Amino acid sequence: MNLTRDRVHSIGWISVLLVCGAMTIGLTLRVNAVKSQVHDAEKSIVYVQRDIDFLETEFQTRSNQQALKQLNDLEFGYKAPGAGQYIEGERQLAALGKAAAPGAPEPIRYANAEAPAEKASESSLLAMVSPVSGATAAVPEKAEKSQETATKDLDPELKALKHDAASLSKRLARIELAEAAQQ
């Protein structure tokens, strides 16, 4: 194989390009590694800055405690609880309780008993009763009856819609049975 001058030049240029490509790839990897280190350093700077802010706030608060104590003594008069303010036992706690004043509302009580059979048609939720007036939040029966008579007097289209809504479950059951028979 005879190497001419042009062939030597082209082989030289190809080798130079390969060396430059390898150096570019190496340099790119190095740059990415440095970028990663910079990103980690920025993250740690942010964390340290947060810690510094927290410690500055803590320092200012603690250094201000004497001024706060003086302000409290002058303006509010709050004091830390003493040993005599704590209750020693159940008897001392019971002695603090007083009987309800006349006309005071009864305490609110909750029960888990099931509703009697007569009231089963009503809502299963407990009726809310005002402890002061004794009034209930439920709708009185007279109002319910007046609503029923008002709906009887409405137009026949509304009656038809109510009848259709009432028979909807029966119609849907028939559709399901018919589809099951086809399969």
Buried (B, 14 or more C-beta within 10 A) or exposed (E): EEEEEEEEEEEEEEEEEEEEEEEEEEEEEEEEEEEEEEEEEEEEEEEEEEEEEEEEEEEEEEEEEEEEEEEEEEEEEEEEEEEEEEEEEEEEEEEEEEEEEEEEEEEEEEEEEEEEEEEEEEEEEEEEBEEEEEEEEBEEEEEEEEEEEEEEEEEEEEEEEEEEEEEEEEEEEEEEEEEEEEE
